């Protein structure tokens, strides 16, 4: 399923990332769960129609990730980290429009 998604390139902190675009609820729920390989510049962007606080889970994630919560102005509101199979949720209390997950190397 992952390779069927569109890919966009976005610069973050001086590095260009190629991100799979998760737009539907099913794609967002699946996210990067079960993915066991991403290139160093790979990841996923979660696109929302509204701006509100978001919560993400990582229990089926096989890779360590950096998670960027981004507001509608394009600014990073919060940067968090997840580990493989992390049981605890990551909350962003700030209203955000996009969430980006990239490999934490």
N, CA, C and O atoms as CSV, one atom per row, in Angstrom:
chain,resi,resn,atom,element,x,y,z
A,1,UNK,N,N,0.810,-1.195,0.000
A,1,UNK,CA,C,0.000,0.000,0.000
A,1,UNK,C,C,0.858,1.265,0.000
A,1,UNK,O,O,0.519,2.244,-0.666
A,2,UNK,N,N,1.957,1.251,0.737
A,2,UNK,CA,C,2.792,2.442,0.880
A,2,UNK,C,C,3.250,2.972,-0.477
A,2,UNK,O,O,3.197,4.177,-0.724
A,3,UNK,N,N,3.694,2.082,-1.350
A,3,UNK,CA,C,4.234,2.517,-2.632
A,3,UNK,C,C,3.166,2.975,-3.618
A,3,UNK,O,O,3.490,3.473,-4.696
A,4,UNK,N,N,1.901,2.811,-3.255
A,4,UNK,CA,C,0.805,3.295,-4.089
A,4,UNK,C,C,0.468,4.751,-3.786
A,4,UNK,O,O,-0.276,5.386,-4.534
A,5,UNK,N,N,1.011,5.280,-2.699
A,5,UNK,CA,C,0.713,6.659,-2.295
A,5,UNK,C,C,1.538,7.658,-3.099
A,5,UNK,O,O,2.651,7.345,-3.521
A,6,UNK,N,N,0.997,8.867,-3.317
A,6,UNK,CA,C,1.809,9.907,-3.963
A,6,UNK,C,C,2.964,10.311,-3.048
A,6,UNK,O,O,2.895,10.144,-1.831
A,7,UNK,N,N,4.017,10.838,-3.648
A,7,UNK,CA,C,5.194,11.286,-2.905
A,7,UNK,C,C,5.446,12.752,-3.219
A,7,UNK,O,O,5.384,13.173,-4.374
A,8,UNK,N,N,5.735,13.531,-2.164
A,8,UNK,CA,C,6.131,14.928,-2.356
A,8,UNK,C,C,7.487,15.143,-1.678
A,8,UNK,O,O,7.856,14.404,-0.766
A,9,UNK,N,N,8.217,16.154,-2.129
A,9,UNK,CA,C,9.509,16.502,-1.535
A,9,UNK,C,C,9.367,17.805,-0.770
A,9,UNK,O,O,8.837,18.790,-1.284
A,10,UNK,N,N,9.853,17.796,0.481
A,10,UNK,CA,C,9.742,18.962,1.356
A,10,UNK,C,C,11.075,19.167,2.070
A,10,UNK,O,O,11.636,18.213,2.608
A,11,UNK,N,N,11.598,20.416,2.082
A,11,UNK,CA,C,12.809,20.685,2.861
A,11,UNK,C,C,12.468,20.889,4.342
A,11,UNK,O,O,11.551,21.634,4.684
A,12,UNK,N,N,13.223,20.214,5.206
A,12,UNK,CA,C,13.087,20.386,6.655
A,12,UNK,C,C,14.487,20.485,7.232
A,12,UNK,O,O,15.300,19.576,7.064
A,13,UNK,N,N,14.766,21.578,7.905
A,13,UNK,CA,C,16.062,21.778,8.573
A,13,UNK,C,C,17.240,21.518,7.640
A,13,UNK,O,O,18.200,20.848,8.023
A,14,UNK,N,N,17.172,22.042,6.421
A,14,UNK,CA,C,18.276,21.942,5.484
A,14,UNK,C,C,18.400,20.612,4.752
A,14,UNK,O,O,19.370,20.402,4.024
A,15,UNK,N,N,17.445,19.717,4.929
A,15,UNK,CA,C,17.472,18.424,4.259
A,15,UNK,C,C,16.159,18.254,3.498
A,15,UNK,O,O,15.101,18.637,3.997
A,16,UNK,N,N,16.218,17.688,2.301
A,16,UNK,CA,C,15.009,17.467,1.506
A,16,UNK,C,C,14.517,16.038,1.760
A,16,UNK,O,O,15.255,15.068,1.582
A,17,UNK,N,N,13.257,15.935,2.180
A,17,UNK,CA,C,12.640,14.641,2.462
A,17,UNK,C,C,11.637,14.289,1.378
A,17,UNK,O,O,10.905,15.153,0.893
A,18,UNK,N,N,11.605,13.019,1.000
A,18,UNK,CA,C,10.600,12.487,0.080
A,18,UNK,C,C,9.555,11.787,0.937
A,18,UNK,O,O,9.833,10.768,1.570
A,19,UNK,N,N,8.348,12.347,0.949
A,19,UNK,CA,C,7.314,11.904,1.876
A,19,UNK,C,C,6.126,11.284,1.154
A,19,UNK,O,O,5.584,11.866,0.215
A,20,UNK,N,N,5.730,10.104,1.599
A,20,UNK,CA,C,4.473,9.515,1.146
A,20,UNK,C,C,3.345,10.361,1.727
A,20,UNK,O,O,3.427,10.798,2.875
A,21,UNK,N,N,2.296,10.593,0.949
A,21,UNK,CA,C,1.185,11.448,1.380
A,21,UNK,C,C,0.015,10.583,1.831
A,21,UNK,O,O,-0.571,9.850,1.034
A,22,UNK,N,N,-0.322,10.675,3.121
A,22,UNK,CA,C,-1.481,9.974,3.679
A,22,UNK,C,C,-2.633,10.972,3.747
A,22,UNK,O,O,-2.581,11.933,4.514
A,23,UNK,N,N,-3.681,10.742,2.939
A,23,UNK,CA,C,-4.798,11.674,2.879
A,23,UNK,C,C,-6.089,11.089,3.427
A,23,UNK,O,O,-6.838,11.786,4.111
A,24,UNK,N,N,-6.361,9.829,3.141
A,24,UNK,CA,C,-7.616,9.229,3.590
A,24,UNK,C,C,-7.463,8.763,5.045
A,24,UNK,O,O,-6.349,8.627,5.551
A,25,UNK,N,N,-8.598,8.525,5.702
A,25,UNK,CA,C,-8.554,8.026,7.080
A,25,UNK,C,C,-7.846,6.682,7.154
A,25,UNK,O,O,-7.072,6.444,8.081
A,26,UNK,N,N,-8.097,5.802,6.196
A,26,UNK,CA,C,-7.441,4.484,6.185
A,26,UNK,C,C,-5.923,4.634,6.055
A,26,UNK,O,O,-5.171,3.944,6.745
A,27,UNK,N,N,-5.472,5.527,5.180
A,27,UNK,CA,C,-4.034,5.756,5.005
A,27,UNK,C,C,-3.419,6.333,6.271
A,27,UNK,O,O,-2.310,5.958,6.651
A,28,UNK,N,N,-4.130,7.242,6.924
A,28,UNK,CA,C,-3.625,7.844,8.169
A,28,UNK,C,C,-3.560,6.818,9.290
A,28,UNK,O,O,-2.611,6.812,10.074
A,29,UNK,N,N,-4.569,5.946,9.370
A,29,UNK,CA,C,-4.565,4.913,10.412
A,29,UNK,C,C,-3.416,3.927,10.203
A,29,UNK,O,O,-2.796,3.484,11.170
A,30,UNK,N,N,-3.131,3.582,8.950
A,30,UNK,CA,C,-2.036,2.660,8.638
A,30,UNK,C,C,-0.689,3.336,8.862
A,30,UNK,O,O,0.216,2.746,9.452
A,31,UNK,N,N,-0.558,4.574,8.391
A,31,UNK,CA,C,0.687,5.313,8.557
A,31,UNK,C,C,1.898,4.503,8.145
A,31,UNK,O,O,1.905,3.878,7.084
A,32,UNK,N,N,2.915,4.512,8.978
A,32,UNK,CA,C,4.141,3.757,8.715
A,32,UNK,C,C,4.185,2.448,9.500
A,32,UNK,O,O,5.244,1.834,9.629
A,33,UNK,N,N,3.036,2.023,10.024
A,33,UNK,CA,C,2.968,0.748,10.751
A,33,UNK,C,C,3.411,-0.398,9.847
A,33,UNK,O,O,2.975,-0.506,8.701
A,34,UNK,N,N,4.272,-1.239,10.373
A,34,UNK,CA,C,4.736,-2.408,9.639
A,34,UNK,C,C,5.835,-2.143,8.634
A,34,UNK,O,O,6.375,-3.087,8.057
A,35,UNK,N,N,6.185,-0.885,8.406
A,35,UNK,CA,C,7.256,-0.547,7.458
A,35,UNK,C,C,8.591,-0.805,8.149
A,35,UNK,O,O,8.859,-0.263,9.221
A,36,UNK,N,N,9.425,-1.637,7.526
A,36,UNK,CA,C,10.700,-1.973,8.154
A,36,UNK,C,C,11.903,-1.308,7.486
A,36,UNK,O,O,13.045,-1.536,7.884
A,37,UNK,N,N,11.639,-0.487,6.470
A,37,UNK,CA,C,12.745,0.237,5.827
A,37,UNK,C,C,12.251,1.558,5.263
A,37,UNK,O,O,11.209,1.618,4.610
A,38,UNK,N,N,12.999,2.601,5.519
A,38,UNK,CA,C,12.840,3.907,4.875
A,38,UNK,C,C,14.231,4.418,4.564
A,38,UNK,O,O,15.145,4.227,5.366
A,39,UNK,N,N,14.419,5.067,3.416
A,39,UNK,CA,C,15.712,5.711,3.182
A,39,UNK,C,C,15.884,6.852,4.192
A,39,UNK,O,O,14.910,7.299,4.798
A,40,UNK,N,N,17.115,7.316,4.369
A,40,UNK,CA,C,17.402,8.377,5.343
A,40,UNK,C,C,16.601,9.648,5.095
A,40,UNK,O,O,16.399,10.439,6.017
A,41,UNK,N,N,16.147,9.854,3.875
A,41,UNK,CA,C,15.365,11.061,3.570
A,41,UNK,C,C,13.898,10.706,3.309
A,41,UNK,O,O,13.186,11.468,2.655
A,42,UNK,N,N,13.448,9.567,3.811
A,42,UNK,CA,C,12.079,9.119,3.566
A,42,UNK,C,C,11.175,9.333,4.763
A,42,UNK,O,O,11.639,9.494,5.892
A,43,UNK,N,N,9.870,9.333,4.500
A,43,UNK,CA,C,8.906,9.481,5.582
A,43,UNK,C,C,7.495,9.580,5.049
A,43,UNK,O,O,7.196,9.147,3.936
A,44,UNK,N,N,6.630,10.161,5.871
A,44,UNK,CA,C,5.216,10.301,5.516
A,44,UNK,C,C,4.692,11.624,6.035
A,44,UNK,O,O,5.081,12.082,7.109
A,45,UNK,N,N,3.796,12.240,5.256
A,45,UNK,CA,C,3.094,13.435,5.699
A,45,UNK,C,C,1.613,13.092,5.801
A,45,UNK,O,O,1.034,12.478,4.905
A,46,UNK,N,N,1.022,13.501,6.905
A,46,UNK,CA,C,-0.400,13.296,7.168
A,46,UNK,C,C,-1.095,14.632,6.933
A,46,UNK,O,O,-0.785,15.626,7.589
A,47,UNK,N,N,-2.026,14.648,6.001
A,47,UNK,CA,C,-2.689,15.880,5.572
A,47,UNK,C,C,-4.091,15.933,6.166
A,47,UNK,O,O,-4.874,14.994,6.025
A,48,UNK,N,N,-4.397,17.045,6.834
A,48,UNK,CA,C,-5.718,17.225,7.447
A,48,UNK,C,C,-6.402,18.455,6.868
A,48,UNK,O,O,-5.743,19.410,6.454
A,49,UNK,N,N,-7.726,18.422,6.845
A,49,UNK,CA,C,-8.515,19.553,6.339
A,49,UNK,C,C,-8.712,20.633,7.387
A,49,UNK,O,O,-9.071,21.766,7.067
A,50,UNK,N,N,-8.473,20.274,8.639
A,50,UNK,CA,C,-8.670,21.233,9.715
A,50,UNK,C,C,-7.403,21.353,10.552
A,50,UNK,O,O,-6.439,20.610,10.370
A,51,UNK,N,N,-7.433,22.295,11.459
A,51,UNK,CA,C,-6.282,22.527,12.323
A,51,UNK,C,C,-6.750,22.320,13.760
A,51,UNK,O,O,-7.577,23.073,14.275
A,52,UNK,N,N,-6.198,21.274,14.403
A,52,UNK,CA,C,-6.553,20.990,15.789
A,52,UNK,C,C,-5.441,20.163,16.423
A,52,UNK,O,O,-4.566,19.667,15.713
A,53,UNK,N,N,-5.457,20.005,17.748
A,53,UNK,CA,C,-4.461,19.151,18.394
A,53,UNK,C,C,-4.558,17.722,17.856
A,53,UNK,O,O,-5.643,17.263,17.500
A,54,UNK,N,N,-3.436,17.029,17.796
A,54,UNK,CA,C,-3.394,15.672,17.229
A,54,UNK,C,C,-2.713,14.719,18.216
A,54,UNK,O,O,-1.878,15.122,19.026
A,55,UNK,N,N,-3.095,13.452,18.119
A,55,UNK,CA,C,-2.481,12.384,18.908
A,55,UNK,C,C,-2.109,11.255,17.962
A,55,UNK,O,O,-2.898,10.869,17.098
A,56,UNK,N,N,-0.903,10.729,18.130
A,56,UNK,CA,C,-0.418,9.636,17.285
A,56,UNK,C,C,0.022,8.474,18.161
A,56,UNK,O,O,0.501,8.660,19.280
A,57,UNK,N,N,-0.153,7.259,17.623
A,57,UNK,CA,C,0.316,6.051,18.297
A,57,UNK,C,C,1.335,5.347,17.412
A,57,UNK,O,O,1.335,5.521,16.194
A,58,UNK,N,N,2.206,4.549,18.033
A,58,UNK,CA,C,3.337,3.962,17.312
A,58,UNK,C,C,3.569,2.492,17.647
A,58,UNK,O,O,4.651,1.974,17.368
A,59,UNK,N,N,2.596,1.805,18.232
A,59,UNK,CA,C,2.830,0.451,18.738
A,59,UNK,C,C,3.217,-0.550,17.652
A,59,UNK,O,O,3.919,-1.518,17.947
A,60,UNK,N,N,2.788,-0.352,16.411
A,60,UNK,CA,C,3.151,-1.274,15.331
A,60,UNK,C,C,4.225,-0.696,14.410
A,60,UNK,O,O,4.439,-1.190,13.303
A,61,UNK,N,N,4.890,0.348,14.878
A,61,UNK,CA,C,5.940,0.986,14.090
A,61,UNK,C,C,7.264,0.269,14.348
A,61,UNK,O,O,7.650,0.047,15.495
A,62,UNK,N,N,7.947,-0.087,13.274
A,62,UNK,CA,C,9.180,-0.868,13.373
A,62,UNK,C,C,10.442,-0.013,13.319
A,62,UNK,O,O,11.548,-0.533,13.467
A,63,UNK,N,N,10.285,1.298,13.106
A,63,UNK,CA,C,11.426,2.195,12.948
A,63,UNK,C,C,11.354,3.347,13.961
A,63,UNK,O,O,10.259,3.760,14.345
A,64,UNK,N,N,12.503,3.864,14.394
A,64,UNK,CA,C,12.485,5.067,15.231
A,64,UNK,C,C,12.178,6.281,14.342
A,64,UNK,O,O,12.744,6.418,13.258
A,65,UNK,N,N,11.293,7.146,14.800
A,65,UNK,CA,C,10.849,8.274,13.974
A,65,UNK,C,C,10.965,9.606,14.697
A,65,UNK,O,O,10.843,9.687,15.919
A,66,UNK,N,N,11.205,10.651,13.904
A,66,UNK,CA,C,11.031,12.039,14.343
A,66,UNK,C,C,9.651,12.444,13.861
A,66,UNK,O,O,9.270,12.134,12.732
A,67,UNK,N,N,8.907,13.128,14.700
A,67,UNK,CA,C,7.550,13.527,14.364
A,67,UNK,C,C,7.451,15.046,14.478
A,67,UNK,O,O,7.693,15.622,15.539
A,68,UNK,N,N,7.090,15.681,13.365
A,68,UNK,CA,C,6.934,17.134,13.329
A,68,UNK,C,C,5.447,17.471,13.226
A,68,UNK,O,O,4.765,16.999,12.317
A,69,UNK,N,N,4.947,18.278,14.146
A,69,UNK,CA,C,3.574,18.774,14.108
A,69,UNK,C,C,3.643,20.197,13.566
A,69,UNK,O,O,4.337,21.043,14.130
A,70,UNK,N,N,2.936,20.463,12.486
A,70,UNK,CA,C,3.096,21.714,11.737
A,70,UNK,C,C,1.771,22.458,11.641
A,70,UNK,O,O,0.736,21.871,11.325
A,71,UNK,N,N,1.816,23.759,11.918
A,71,UNK,CA,C,0.632,24.605,11.835
A,71,UNK,C,C,0.350,25.048,10.419
A,71,UNK,O,O,1.161,24.834,9.518
A,72,UNK,N,N,-0.816,25.672,10.219
A,72,UNK,CA,C,-1.210,26.104,8.874
A,72,UNK,C,C,-0.287,27.183,8.310
A,72,UNK,O,O,-0.292,27.430,7.104
A,73,UNK,N,N,0.506,27.826,9.171
A,73,UNK,CA,C,1.471,28.826,8.706
A,73,UNK,C,C,2.788,28.181,8.260
A,73,UNK,O,O,3.714,28.885,7.858
A,74,UNK,N,N,2.878,26.848,8.328
A,74,UNK,CA,C,4.079,26.136,7.897
A,74,UNK,C,C,5.153,26.022,8.968
A,74,UNK,O,O,6.217,25.461,8.707
A,75,UNK,N,N,4.906,26.533,10.152
A,75,UNK,CA,C,5.889,26.492,11.245
A,75,UNK,C,C,5.756,25.202,12.042
A,75,UNK,O,O,4.652,24.713,12.283
A,76,UNK,N,N,6.902,24.660,12.446
A,76,UNK,CA,C,6.916,23.475,13.302
A,76,UNK,C,C,6.488,23.911,14.702
A,76,UNK,O,O,7.116,24.772,15.317
A,77,UNK,N,N,5.408,23.301,15.195
A,77,UNK,CA,C,4.877,23.621,16.510
A,77,UNK,C,C,5.479,22.743,17.596
A,77,UNK,O,O,5.641,23.171,18.739
A,78,UNK,N,N,5.809,21.514,17.226
A,78,UNK,CA,C,6.366,20.558,18.182
A,78,UNK,C,C,7.135,19.499,17.407
A,78,UNK,O,O,6.715,19.068,16.334
A,79,UNK,N,N,8.265,19.088,17.967
A,79,UNK,CA,C,9.038,17.979,17.410
A,79,UNK,C,C,9.131,16.919,18.501
A,79,UNK,O,O,9.541,17.207,19.626
A,80,UNK,N,N,8.750,15.700,18.162
A,80,UNK,CA,C,8.779,14.598,19.119
A,80,UNK,C,C,9.519,13.425,18.503
A,80,UNK,O,O,9.864,13.443,17.322
A,81,UNK,N,N,9.760,12.403,19.317
A,81,UNK,CA,C,10.473,11.216,18.858
A,81,UNK,C,C,9.718,9.977,19.299
A,81,UNK,O,O,9.159,9.935,20.395
A,82,UNK,N,N,9.707,8.967,18.438
A,82,UNK,CA,C,9.123,7.674,18.801
A,82,UNK,C,C,10.178,6.600,18.626
A,82,UNK,O,O,11.110,6.741,17.834
A,83,UNK,N,N,10.014,5.526,19.378
A,83,UNK,CA,C,10.900,4.375,19.239
A,83,UNK,C,C,10.107,3.217,18.639
A,83,UNK,O,O,8.881,3.270,18.547
A,84,UNK,N,N,10.821,2.180,18.235
A,84,UNK,CA,C,10.157,1.013,17.660
A,84,UNK,C,C,9.175,0.434,18.667
A,84,UNK,O,O,9.529,0.198,19.822
A,85,UNK,N,N,7.936,0.205,18.225
A,85,UNK,CA,C,6.945,-0.434,19.072
A,85,UNK,C,C,6.537,0.364,20.303
A,85,UNK,O,O,6.033,-0.206,21.270
A,86,UNK,N,N,6.743,1.639,20.277
A,86,UNK,CA,C,6.422,2.491,21.434
A,86,UNK,C,C,4.943,2.349,21.814
A,86,UNK,O,O,4.064,2.456,20.960
A,87,UNK,N,N,4.686,2.113,23.071
A,87,UNK,CA,C,3.317,1.932,23.552
A,87,UNK,C,C,2.633,3.248,23.914
A,87,UNK,O,O,1.412,3.363,23.804
A,88,UNK,N,N,3.405,4.232,24.342
A,88,UNK,CA,C,2.797,5.500,24.753
A,88,UNK,C,C,2.463,6.361,23.538
A,88,UNK,O,O,3.148,6.307,22.516
A,89,UNK,N,N,1.414,7.144,23.664
A,89,UNK,CA,C,0.969,8.047,22.605
A,89,UNK,C,C,1.807,9.311,22.606
A,89,UNK,O,O,2.402,9.678,23.620
A,90,UNK,N,N,1.847,9.973,21.456
A,90,UNK,CA,C,2.466,11.302,21.378
A,90,UNK,C,C,1.350,12.297,21.093
A,90,UNK,O,O,0.622,12.176,20.107
A,91,UNK,N,N,1.232,13.281,21.975
A,91,UNK,CA,C,0.197,14.305,21.860
A,91,UNK,C,C,0.831,15.629,21.462
A,91,UNK,O,O,1.907,15.985,21.942
A,92,UNK,N,N,0.159,16.344,20.590
A,92,UNK,CA,C,0.513,17.737,20.316
A,92,UNK,C,C,-0.699,18.560,20.733
A,92,UNK,O,O,-1.767,18.441,20.132
A,93,UNK,N,N,-0.544,19.380,21.740
A,93,UNK,CA,C,-1.682,20.155,22.237
A,93,UNK,C,C,-1.944,21.395,21.401
A,93,UNK,O,O,-2.969,22.057,21.568
A,94,UNK,N,N,-1.020,21.709,20.504
A,94,UNK,CA,C,-1.190,22.864,19.618
A,94,UNK,C,C,-2.021,22.467,18.393
A,94,UNK,O,O,-1.872,21.353,17.890
A,95,UNK,N,N,-2.873,23.337,17.916
A,95,UNK,CA,C,-3.614,23.030,16.687
A,95,UNK,C,C,-2.647,22.911,15.505
A,95,UNK,O,O,-1.908,23.850,15.210
A,96,UNK,N,N,-2.652,21.772,14.841
A,96,UNK,CA,C,-1.759,21.578,13.699
A,96,UNK,C,C,-2.544,21.073,12.489
A,96,UNK,O,O,-3.607,20.466,12.620
A,97,UNK,N,N,-1.992,21.340,11.324
A,97,UNK,CA,C,-2.639,21.002,10.052
A,97,UNK,C,C,-1.980,19.805,9.380
A,97,UNK,O,O,-2.630,19.048,8.660
A,98,UNK,N,N,-0.691,19.644,9.623
A,98,UNK,CA,C,0.067,18.553,9.018
A,98,UNK,C,C,0.919,17.892,10.109
A,98,UNK,O,O,1.312,18.525,11.089
A,99,UNK,N,N,1.187,16.615,9.906
A,99,UNK,CA,C,2.116,15.883,10.748
A,99,UNK,C,C,3.066,15.143,9.814
A,99,UNK,O,O,2.639,14.488,8.863
A,100,UNK,N,N,4.343,15.256,10.097
A,100,UNK,CA,C,5.363,14.599,9.276
A,100,UNK,C,C,6.147,13.638,10.151
A,100,UNK,O,O,6.599,13.995,11.239
A,101,UNK,N,N,6.304,12.411,9.661
A,101,UNK,CA,C,7.144,11.416,10.327
A,101,UNK,C,C,8.300,11.082,9.396
A,101,UNK,O,O,8.096,10.749,8.229
A,102,UNK,N,N,9.528,11.176,9.930
A,102,UNK,CA,C,10.718,10.820,9.157
A,102,UNK,C,C,11.591,9.916,10.015
A,102,UNK,O,O,11.483,9.891,11.241
A,103,UNK,N,N,12.446,9.188,9.344
A,103,UNK,CA,C,13.364,8.284,10.033
A,103,UNK,C,C,14.255,9.083,10.982
A,103,UNK,O,O,14.806,10.112,10.593
A,104,UNK,N,N,14.395,8.625,12.201
A,104,UNK,CA,C,15.254,9.281,13.185
A,104,UNK,C,C,16.617,8.607,13.153
A,104,UNK,O,O,16.848,7.595,13.815
A,105,UNK,N,N,17.518,9.197,12.364
A,105,UNK,CA,C,18.872,8.633,12.240
A,105,UNK,C,C,19.885,9.548,12.853
A,105,UNK,O,O,21.078,9.244,12.845
